[in-house]
């Protein structure tokens, strides 16, 4: 008799409901998916260790996107924030607010119709699987009654019903899981696009990195978004399944024996309270484990990207010690996590296995008294397990829920930061701390001696008015009360001792640093060009009347002819063609030789969307012949046969020398045909002959440029020199700069600001 009860206990989802080993949230979607699985016997159980868990060890954090403007020295670029080893917990109200803020946008997005239809389909399939589970509950009762009565004919009949039920039920469960995973993937795709656009908007990616605002944004976009969508959807369906189960099986259980239902309520509530008490530290431990694992992976990526520099320094021992220290911190936190999980599992394992005999023990006296049939015992055990697993969601899934809470916390923190950055910028100008950066169409207006407005001479490209530049966080003064005009085809050389603020001035001109006071005014390309660029467009024109401020953004600045070339050029991931087109044009990456007619088009929200305001006239994309020609102009034609043509893919930052990368950067600006170029020691790795050749090319192209450099050989390519000294508050005059023409004799020796 007791042997016959054992199979009925297998109806309880011991595999899926058992708490999983402590792990990071990439496995959450599958872990929670187990509890939503059908519960009508051994079939349809999933593996205890999902593939996502086994793959997790091979994942790595992507290197943070380099900011092209922040290139003066690698030591100036901070790594990911270290943070404290301990962290205060997030209250439930904040966690709920963050969950809603992260989850809600998709369901009201441009994809909402498709999303809601798919969600309705998943809900319908979930209800269908619950109905099938109820049917199997009654089939199981009749099956075991026939077995206990030794009625072979009835047993055979019920067995055939059982097999037929499997044949009908399997497709529903498979389709439900497939529909859920498909919707989860679509949701993740939309959220990835949504967060990536916000991450790059208003140069948020640069501010996060340069100011160390949060750790590992790459991991939050890649890993945490994947975990969030899969787990949120699976958990929602689990709750729906639990509600339907409660309604369906409570009537069955209460009808069999009401005291058993009361035992179930008391048992589940007590188990939940104890689980919450024992596992309350898991949320913060999971959060910190996410961070420490990501910091360790980031350190490994840094070694790979700076392998040559480390090898030159002979810094292997130092790097090894730094990485082992990061791993030790991850190890110590994981050890605490394992201890907390062990303490919780002492209770949950006992809680789980006691369930296997508890319902049979409660109803056994009724069976011995002849009040119920043996099949009813099986039915009561099955119903008891269904309802108890619903009431005990927190007990069985506490580790998954705590890890999911850490994911919500990290994404919510990221979302809050993105929201703050969006709201901190006025739609009319890029001004955070006081430096106003604006564009004007037409010629600038200036004041005459009597105070009336008069039109200044044409050809002015850039105006800087009373600029005082501070470091973003320290507030140290770099440049004081600087004013100048740069006219068309003017060439300004910025010189001074290391650390005086030369590159910082370029960062201010690029809009990356805005701490300080003053005005930076770019005079946009002729308004007729702007209007031509907007002809034929259905979008409303953003052209403002002459003299009025235009909107400012990185792409708008570039489209209006402002270009930046750093000392170490940024090499994109892609072909040589994409290197040359960057950043003015985007090469089509959707087409590949492997595409065929059966390949589905990408989702609309994954297609490229411009983040600019459509201002400025972008040159027509150059042809292949033009790309090859410009490589010859910068004396890089020899790399085409070396790397098998212009569409070959390589790690260009590794296979090209720094001098070759600098020449490739000049090829980019010659293709872009900008009005003004900001050059930050852009020929530092070149010999004198190549330096002369490249400056001659951009001068012949009629491009106005501002150069930062130390070489005195650069004087011949510039008609103005700005000398900057290190700011010293003890000097009599606050001004720490001097602007003079280069044709003045012995300017280097006579200037007190000479380097």
C-alpha positions in Angstrom: 0.0 0.0 0.0 2.7 2.4 0.9 4.6 1.5 -2.2 1.6 2.7 -4.3 1.7 6.1 -2.6 5.3 6.8 -3.7 4.5 7.5 -7.4 1.9 10.0 -6.4 4.4 12.0 -4.5 6.4 12.4 -7.7 3.7 14.7 -8.9 5.3 17.3 -6.6 7.9 19.4 -8.6 10.9 18.4 -6.5 13.3 19.2 -9.3 11.9 22.6 -10.3 10.8 23.9 -6.9 13.9 22.9 -5.0 16.1 26.0 -4.3 18.9 26.2 -6.8 22.5 26.7 -5.8 23.5 30.4 -5.4 24.1 31.8 -8.8 24.0 35.0 -10.7 20.8 36.2 -12.3 21.4 35.0 -15.9 19.8 31.7 -14.9 16.8 33.3 -13.3 14.4 33.2 -16.2 14.7 29.4 -16.5 14.8 28.9 -12.8 11.4 30.7 -12.3 10.2 29.0 -15.5 10.4 25.7 -13.6 7.7 26.7 -11.1 5.4 27.5 -14.0 5.9 24.1 -15.5 3.0 21.7 -15.5 2.7 19.5 -12.5 1.0 16.3 -13.4 3.7 13.7 -13.1 7.3 13.0 -14.0 7.1 14.1 -17.7 7.6 17.7 -18.6 10.2 18.3 -15.9 13.2 20.4 -16.9 16.8 19.9 -16.1 17.8 21.1 -12.6 20.8 23.0 -14.1 19.7 25.0 -17.1 22.2 25.5 -20.0 22.3 29.2 -19.1 24.0 28.4 -15.9 26.6 26.2 -17.6 27.4 28.9 -20.2 27.7 31.6 -17.6 31.4 31.0 -17.0 32.2 31.9 -20.5 30.6 35.3 -20.4 32.7 38.4 -20.0 32.0 42.1 -19.6 32.5 44.2 -22.6 35.0 46.9 -22.4 33.4 50.3 -21.8 33.0 52.4 -24.9 35.9 54.7 -25.3 35.2 58.4 -25.4 37.1 59.8 -28.3 37.5 63.2 -26.7 38.9 61.9 -23.5 42.2 60.8 -24.9 44.9 63.0 -23.5 46.3 60.2 -21.3 45.1 56.8 -20.4 45.8 57.3 -16.8 43.2 60.1 -16.7 40.4 57.7 -17.6 39.0 56.1 -14.5 38.1 52.4 -14.4 34.8 51.1 -13.1 33.9 52.4 -9.6 35.2 50.2 -6.9 32.5 50.9 -4.4 32.3 49.5 -0.9 32.4 45.8 -0.1 29.1 46.2 1.8 25.9 47.8 0.7 22.8 49.0 2.5 19.6 47.2 1.4 17.0 48.7 -0.8 13.6 49.0 0.7 10.6 47.2 -0.8 8.9 50.5 -1.9 11.9 51.6 -3.9 12.3 48.1 -5.4 8.7 48.1 -6.5 9.0 51.6 -8.0 12.1 50.5 -9.9 10.5 47.4 -11.2 7.6 49.3 -12.6 9.8 52.0 -14.1 11.9 49.4 -15.9 9.1 47.0 -16.9 6.3 49.4 -18.0 7.7 51.3 -21.0 7.6 48.3 -23.4 3.9 47.7 -22.9 3.1 51.2 -24.0 5.8 51.4 -26.8 5.4 51.3 -30.5 5.5 47.5 -30.3 2.7 47.4 -27.7 0.1 45.8 -30.0 2.3 42.8 -30.9 3.5 42.6 -27.3 0.0 42.4 -25.8 -1.2 39.9 -28.4 1.7 37.6 -27.6 1.2 38.1 -23.9 -2.5 37.2 -24.2 -1.5 34.1 -26.1 1.0 33.0 -23.4 -1.7 33.6 -20.7 -4.2 31.5 -22.7 -1.7 28.7 -23.1 -1.0 28.9 -19.3 -4.7 28.6 -18.5 -4.9 25.6 -20.9 -2.0 23.9 -19.2 -3.6 24.4 -15.8 -6.8 22.9 -17.1 -4.9 19.9 -18.3 -3.3 19.5 -14.9 -6.7 19.5 -13.3 -7.8 16.8 -15.7 -4.8 14.7 -14.9 -5.6 15.0 -11.2 -8.9 13.2 -11.8 -7.3 10.7 -14.2 -4.8 9.9 -11.6 -7.5 9.2 -9.0 -9.4 6.7 -11.3 -6.1 5.1 -12.4 -5.0 4.3 -8.8 -8.5 3.2 -7.8 -8.5 0.7 -10.7 -5.0 -0.5 -9.5 -6.1 -0.8 -5.9 -9.3 -2.7 -6.9 -7.2 -5.1 -9.1 -9.6 -4.3 -12.0 -7.4 -5.1 -15.0 -10.0 -4.0 -17.6 -10.5 -0.6 -15.9 -6.8 -0.2 -15.3 -6.1 -0.8 -19.0 -8.8 1.7 -19.9 -7.4 4.4 -17.5 -3.9 3.7 -18.8 -5.0 4.4 -22.3 -6.7 7.6 -21.2 -3.5 8.6 -19.4 -1.4 8.0 -22.6 -3.9 9.9 -24.7 -3.8 12.8 -22.2 0.0 12.9 -22.6 -0.3 13.1 -26.4 -2.8 15.9 -26.1 -1.1 17.8 -23.3 2.5 17.8 -24.6 2.0 20.3 -27.4 0.3 22.8 -25.0 3.2 22.8 -22.6 5.8 23.0 -25.3 3.9 25.8 -27.1 3.5 27.7 -23.8 7.2 27.6 -23.1 8.1 28.5 -26.6 5.6 31.5 -26.7 7.0 32.7 -23.3 10.6 32.5 -24.5 9.8 34.2 -27.8 8.0 37.1 -26.0 10.9 37.4 -23.5 13.3 37.7 -26.4 11.2 40.3 -28.1 10.9 42.3 -24.9 14.6 42.1 -24.3 15.4 43.2 -27.8 13.2 46.3 -27.4 14.6 47.1 -24.0 18.2 46.7 -25.3 17.4 49.2 -28.0 15.7 51.5 -25.6 18.5 51.6 -23.0 21.2 51.8 -25.6 19.7 54.9 -27.2 19.4 56.5 -23.7 22.9 55.4 -22.9 24.4 57.2 -25.9 22.0 60.2 -25.7 23.5 63.4 -24.4 26.9 61.6 -24.1 25.7 59.8 -21.0 28.2 57.0 -21.7 31.0 59.4 -21.4 29.7 61.0 -18.2 29.3 57.6 -16.6 32.8 56.6 -17.4 34.6 59.9 -16.7 32.8 60.6 -13.5 32.6 57.0 -12.2 28.8 57.3 -11.6 28.0 53.6 -11.6 29.9 50.3 -12.2 29.7 48.2 -15.3 27.0 49.7 -17.4 27.8 47.1 -20.1 26.8 44.3 -17.8 23.6 46.0 -16.9 22.6 46.4 -20.6 23.7 42.9 -21.6 23.3 40.5 -18.7 20.8 42.3 -16.4 18.3 43.1 -19.1 18.3 39.5 -20.3 17.8 38.3 -16.8 15.1 40.9 -16.1 12.9 40.2 -19.1 13.0 36.4 -18.8 12.5 36.3 -15.1 9.8 39.0 -14.9 7.8 37.2 -17.6 8.3 33.8 -16.0 7.5 35.0 -12.6 4.3 36.8 -13.8 3.1 33.6 -15.4 4.0 31.7 -12.3 1.8 34.0 -10.3 -1.0 33.6 -12.8 -0.6 29.8 -12.7 -0.6 30.0 -8.9 -3.9 31.9 -8.8 -5.6 29.5 -11.2 -4.2 26.6 -9.4 -5.6 27.9 -6.1 -9.0 28.3 -7.6 -9.0 24.9 -9.3 -7.4 22.7 -6.7 -8.7 24.3 -3.5 -12.2 23.1 -4.3 -10.9 19.6 -4.9 -8.9 19.5 -1.7 -11.5 21.2 0.5 -14.1 18.8 -0.8 -12.0 15.8 0.1 -11.1 16.8 3.7 -11.4 20.4 5.0 -8.8 20.0 7.8 -6.2 19.1 5.2 -6.8 22.5 3.6 -6.2 24.2 7.0 -3.0 22.3 7.6 -1.8 23.4 4.2 -2.5 27.1 5.0 -0.7 27.0 8.4 2.3 25.0 6.9 2.8 27.3 4.0 2.5 30.6 6.0 5.0 29.3 8.6 7.4 28.2 5.9 7.3 31.5 4.2 8.0 33.5 7.4 11.0 31.3 8.2 12.4 31.5 4.7 12.2 35.3 4.6 14.0 35.4 8.0 16.7 33.0 7.0 17.3 34.4 3.5 17.0 38.2 4.1 20.7 38.8 3.4 20.6 37.1 0.0 19.4 40.2 -1.9 22.4 42.4 -1.0 24.8 39.5 -1.3 23.6 38.8 -4.9 23.8 42.5 -5.8 27.4 42.7 -4.6 28.3 39.4 -6.3 27.1 40.8 -9.6 29.4 43.8 -9.1 32.5 41.9 -8.0 32.3 39.4 -10.7 31.9 42.1 -13.3 34.9 44.0 -11.8 37.0 40.9 -12.1 36.0 40.4 -15.8 36.6 44.1 -16.5 40.2 43.7 -15.2 40.8 40.7 -17.5 39.5 42.7 -20.4 41.9 45.5 -19.5 44.8 43.2 -19.6 43.8 41.9 -23.1 43.4 45.4 -24.4 46.7 46.7 -23.0 48.7 43.6 -23.4 51.6 45.3 -25.3 51.9 48.2 -22.7 51.9 45.7 -19.8 54.6 43.6 -21.6 56.8 46.6 -22.2 56.5 47.6 -18.6 57.1 44.0 -17.4 54.0 44.5 -15.2 52.8 40.9 -15.2 53.4 40.4 -11.5 51.5 43.6 -10.7 48.6 42.8 -12.9 48.4 39.3 -11.5 48.2 40.7 -8.0 45.6 43.2 -8.9 43.4 40.6 -10.6 43.8 38.1 -7.8 42.8 40.8 -5.3 39.6 41.4 -7.4 38.9 37.7 -7.5 39.5 37.4 -3.8 36.8 40.0 -3.1 34.4 38.1 -5.4 35.4 34.8 -3.6 34.8 36.3 -0.1 31.4 37.6 -1.1 30.4 34.3 -2.7 31.5 32.4 0.4 29.1 34.6 2.4 26.4 33.9 -0.2 27.0 30.1 0.1 26.7 30.2 3.9 23.4 32.1 3.7 22.1 29.7 1.1 23.2 26.7 3.1 21.3 28.0 6.1 18.2 28.5 4.0 18.5 25.1 2.4 18.6 23.3 5.8 15.0 24.5 6.2 13.8 24.4 2.6 14.9 20.8 2.0 13.2 19.6 5.2 10.1 21.6 4.3 10.1 20.1 0.8 10.5 16.4 1.8 8.0 16.6 4.7 5.4 17.5 2.1 5.7 14.0 0.5 4.1 12.3 3.6 2.2 15.1 5.2 -1.1 14.9 3.1 -1.1 11.1 3.1 -0.6 11.1 6.9 -3.6 13.5 7.4 -6.1 11.6 5.2 -4.9 8.1 6.1 -7.3 7.7 9.0 -10.2 8.3 6.7 -8.9 5.6 4.3 -8.5 3.2 7.2 -12.0 4.0 8.3 -13.3 3.2 4.8 -14.6 6.7 4.2 -12.5 7.3 1.1 -11.0 5.1 -1.7 -7.3 4.7 -2.2 -7.4 6.8 -5.4 -8.6 9.7 -3.3 -5.3 9.6 -1.4 -3.5 10.1 -4.7 -5.9 12.9 -5.6 -5.5 14.7 -2.3 -1.7 14.4 -2.4 -1.6 15.8 -5.9 -4.0 18.7 -5.0 -2.1 19.4 -1.8 1.2 19.6 -3.7 -0.2 22.0 -6.3 -1.7 24.3 -3.8 1.2 24.2 -1.4 3.7 25.0 -4.2 1.6 28.0 -5.0 1.4 29.2 -1.4 5.1 28.4 -0.9 6.5 30.3 -3.9 8.7 32.4 -1.6 10.0 29.3 0.1 10.9 27.4 -3.0 12.1 30.4 -5.1 13.6 32.6 -2.4 17.1 32.5 -3.8 15.8 33.2 -7.4 13.7 36.0 -6.1 16.6 37.6 -4.1 18.8 37.4 -7.2 16.0 38.9 -9.3 15.7 41.7 -6.7 19.4 42.5 -7.2 18.8 42.7 -11.0 15.9 45.1 -10.4 18.0 47.2 -8.1 20.9 47.4 -10.6 18.6 48.2 -13.6 16.6 50.7 -11.5 19.8 52.4 -10.4 20.9 52.6 -14.1 17.5 53.8 -15.2 17.4 56.5 -12.5 20.8 57.7 -13.7 19.8 57.9 -17.3 16.6 59.8 -16.3 18.6 62.3 -14.3 20.9 62.9 -17.2 18.0 63.4 -19.6 16.3 65.9 -17.3 19.5 67.8 -16.5 19.8 69.1 -20.0 17.7 71.9 -21.3 16.3 71.3 -24.8 17.7 74.6 -26.0 21.3 74.3 -25.0 24.0 72.0 -23.6 24.7 73.7 -20.3 25.2 71.8 -17.0 27.4 73.9 -14.8 27.5 77.3 -16.6 29.4 77.1 -20.0 26.8 77.7 -22.7 27.5 75.9 -26.0 25.4 77.0 -29.0 25.2 77.2 -32.7 24.2 80.3 -34.7 23.2 80.6 -38.3 24.4 83.7 -40.3 27.1 86.1 -39.1 27.4 86.8 -35.4 26.3 90.1 -34.0 28.6 92.2 -31.8 28.2 95.5 -29.9 29.7 98.7 -31.2 31.4 101.3 -29.0 28.1 103.1 -28.4 26.2 100.0 -27.4 24.3 99.4 -30.6 24.4 96.1 -32.5 26.4 95.9 -35.6 27.2 93.0 -37.9 30.7 91.6 -37.6 32.9 90.7 -40.6 31.9 87.5 -42.3 33.9 84.3 -42.0 33.9 83.8 -38.3 33.8 80.1 -37.4 34.1 80.1 -33.6 33.7 82.6 -30.8 34.8 82.1 -27.2 33.6 84.7 -24.8 34.9 85.1 -21.2 35.5 81.3 -20.8 36.6 80.2 -17.3 37.2 76.4 -17.3 37.1 74.2 -14.2 37.8 70.5 -13.7 34.4 68.7 -13.5 34.7 67.3 -10.0 37.6 69.0 -8.3 36.6 72.5 -9.4 40.3 73.5 -10.0 40.7 76.5 -12.3 42.4 75.6 -15.6 41.8 78.6 -17.8 40.5 82.1 -16.7 38.6 84.7 -18.7 39.6 83.4 -22.2 38.1 85.1 -25.2 38.9 84.8 -28.9 37.6 84.6 -32.4 38.6 82.0 -35.0 37.9 83.0 -38.6 37.6 80.8 -41.7 41.0 79.2 -42.6 42.6 80.4 -39.3 44.9 77.8 -37.8 45.4 78.0 -34.0 48.1 76.1 -32.1 47.6 75.5 -28.4 50.8 75.0 -26.4 51.8 74.8 -22.8 53.3 72.5 -20.1 51.8 69.1 -19.5 48.7 69.3 -17.3 47.9 73.0 -17.9 44.6 72.3 -19.6 45.3 72.1 -23.3 43.2 68.9 -23.9 40.7 70.1 -21.4 40.0 73.2 -23.6 39.3 70.9 -26.5 36.9 68.9 -24.2 35.1 72.1 -23.4 34.9 73.0 -27.1 33.5 69.6 -27.8 30.9 70.0 -25.0 32.3 67.1 -22.9 33.3 69.4 -20.1 31.0 72.3 -19.1 32.1 73.2 -15.6 32.8 76.9 -15.5 31.4 80.0 -17.0 31.3 81.7 -20.4 30.0 81.1 -23.9 31.2 79.0 -26.8 29.4 79.9 -30.1 29.8 77.9 -33.3 28.7 79.6 -36.5 26.8 76.9 -38.4 27.3 76.3 -42.1 25.4 78.7 -44.3 21.6 78.6 -43.6 21.0 77.9 -47.3 23.0 74.7 -47.0 21.0 73.7 -44.0 17.8 74.3 -45.9 19.1 72.3 -48.8 19.8 69.4 -46.5 16.3 69.5 -45.3 14.6 69.7 -48.7 12.4 66.8 -49.5 12.1 65.8 -45.9 8.8 65.3 -44.2 10.2 66.2 -40.9 9.6 69.7 -39.6 12.5 72.1 -40.1 14.7 73.0 -37.2 16.2 76.0 -38.9 16.0 79.1 -36.7 16.1 82.7 -37.8 19.5 84.3 -38.3 21.4 84.9 -35.1 19.2 82.6 -33.0 20.6 79.6 -31.0 20.2 76.2 -32.5 19.9 73.0 -30.7 23.2 71.3 -29.7 24.2 67.7 -29.7 27.3 65.7 -30.6 25.9 64.6 -34.0 24.6 68.1 -34.8 28.0 69.5 -34.0 29.6 67.1 -36.4 27.0 67.6 -39.1 27.6 71.3 -38.9 31.3 70.8 -39.7 33.0 70.4 -36.3 35.4 67.4 -36.2 37.6 66.0 -33.5 40.8 63.9 -34.0 42.3 62.5 -30.7 45.9 61.5 -30.1 44.9 57.8 -30.1 42.2 57.4 -32.7 39.2 55.2 -31.9 39.1 52.1 -34.0 35.6 50.7 -34.5 34.8 47.0 -34.6 34.3 46.3 -38.3 35.8 46.6 -41.7 38.4 49.0 -43.0 35.5 50.7 -44.9 33.7 51.3 -41.6 36.9 52.7 -40.1 37.1 55.3 -42.9 33.4 56.2 -42.8 33.3 56.6 -39.0 31.8 58.7 -37.5 30.3 60.7 -40.3 28.5 57.9 -42.1 27.2 54.5 -40.9 27.9 51.6 -43.2 25.1 49.1 -43.8 25.8 46.2 -41.5 22.5 44.3 -42.1 23.7 42.8 -45.4 26.1 39.9 -45.4 27.1 37.2 -47.8 25.3 34.6 -45.7 21.9 36.4 -46.0 19.3 34.7 -48.2 15.7 35.1 -49.0 14.6 33.2 -46.0 16.4 35.5 -43.6 13.9 37.5 -41.6 14.2 41.3 -41.5 15.3 42.7 -38.1 12.8 44.1 -35.7 11.9 47.7 -36.5 13.1 49.0 -33.1 16.5 47.4 -33.7 17.0 49.4 -36.9 19.3 52.4 -36.8 17.5 55.6 -35.5 19.2 59.0 -35.7 19.5 60.7 -32.3 20.2 64.1 -33.9 17.9 66.9 -34.8 18.6 66.7 -38.5 20.6 70.0 -38.5 23.6 70.5 -40.7 24.5 69.3 -44.2 26.2 65.9 -44.3 28.4 65.2 -47.3 27.3 62.4 -49.6 28.8 59.0 -48.7 32.0 58.4 -50.6 32.4 55.6 -53.1 34.9 52.8 -52.8 37.2 54.5 -55.3 37.1 57.7 -53.1 38.0 55.7 -50.0 40.9 54.0 -51.8 42.1 57.4 -53.1 42.1 59.0 -49.7 44.1 56.1 -48.3 46.7 56.9 -51.0 46.6 60.6 -50.0 47.5 59.8 -46.4 50.1 57.2 -47.6 48.2 54.1 -46.3 47.5 52.5 -49.7 49.9 49.7 -48.9 47.5 48.3 -46.2 44.9 47.3 -48.8 46.8 44.2 -50.1 48.1 43.5 -46.6 44.6 43.1 -45.2 42.8 41.7 -48.3 40.9 44.8 -49.3 38.7 47.4 -47.9 36.0 45.1 -46.6 38.2 42.9 -44.5 37.5 42.7 -40.7 40.4 42.8 -38.3 41.2 44.1 -34.8 42.5 47.4 -36.3 43.7 48.8 -33.0 46.1 45.8 -32.7 47.2 45.3 -36.3 47.8 49.0 -37.1 50.6 50.9 -35.5 49.7 54.2 -33.7 51.2 56.1 -36.5 49.1 54.3 -39.1 46.0 54.8 -36.9 46.8 58.6 -36.8 47.1 58.7 -40.6 43.8 56.8 -40.9 42.2 59.4 -38.6 43.3 62.1 -41.1 41.7 60.1 -43.9 38.4 60.3 -42.0 38.5 64.1 -41.7 39.5 64.5 -45.3 36.5 62.5 -46.3 34.2 64.3 -43.9 35.2 67.8 -45.2 34.6 69.6 -41.9 34.6 73.4 -41.4 36.6 73.2 -38.1 38.9 70.4 -36.8 40.1 70.0 -33.2 43.4 68.1 -33.3 44.7 66.8 -30.0 48.4 65.9 -30.6 47.1 64.0 -33.6 50.6 63.6 -35.2 52.5 62.7 -32.1 53.4 59.3 -33.5 54.4 60.5 -36.9 57.7 61.5 -38.4 58.3 65.0 -39.5 57.8 64.1 -43.2 54.4 62.6 -42.7 53.4 65.3 -40.3 54.2 68.0 -42.9 52.3 66.0 -45.6 49.1 65.6 -43.5 49.0 69.2 -42.4 49.5 70.3 -46.0 46.6 68.2 -47.1 44.1 69.6 -44.6 45.4 73.2 -45.2 44.9 72.6 -49.0 41.4 71.4 -48.3 40.6 74.8 -46.8 39.8 73.4 -43.3 40.1 75.6 -40.2 41.8 73.8 -37.4 42.9 74.1 -33.8 45.9 71.9 -32.8 47.2 70.9 -29.4 50.9 70.0 -29.5 54.4 70.3 -28.0 56.5 70.3 -31.1 57.9 73.6 -32.3 57.8 72.3 -35.8 54.0 72.8 -35.7 54.4 76.6 -35.8 54.8 76.6 -39.6 51.2 75.2 -40.0 49.5 77.8 -37.8 49.0 81.5 -37.9 48.1 81.9 -34.2 49.5 80.4 -31.0 47.7 80.2 -27.7 50.1 79.6 -24.7 48.6 78.3 -21.5 50.4 78.1 -18.2 49.3 76.2 -15.1 46.8 78.3 -13.1 48.3 79.8 -10.0 46.1 81.8 -7.6 49.2 83.5 -6.1 50.1 85.5 -9.2 49.0 89.1 -9.5 47.0 88.6 -12.7 44.4 85.8 -12.8 44.9 85.4 -16.6 47.0 82.4 -17.4 47.0 82.5 -21.2 48.5 84.5 -24.0 47.3 84.6 -27.7 49.7 85.9 -30.3 50.3 85.5 -34.0 53.0 83.0 -35.1 54.8 85.5 -37.4 56.0 87.5 -34.4 59.7 87.0 -34.0 61.1 84.9 -31.2 57.6 84.3 -29.8 58.7 81.2 -27.9 61.5 83.0 -26.1 59.7 86.2 -25.4 56.5 84.7 -24.0 56.4 84.1 -20.2 54.1 81.2 -21.0 56.5 79.3 -23.3 56.7 75.6 -22.8 
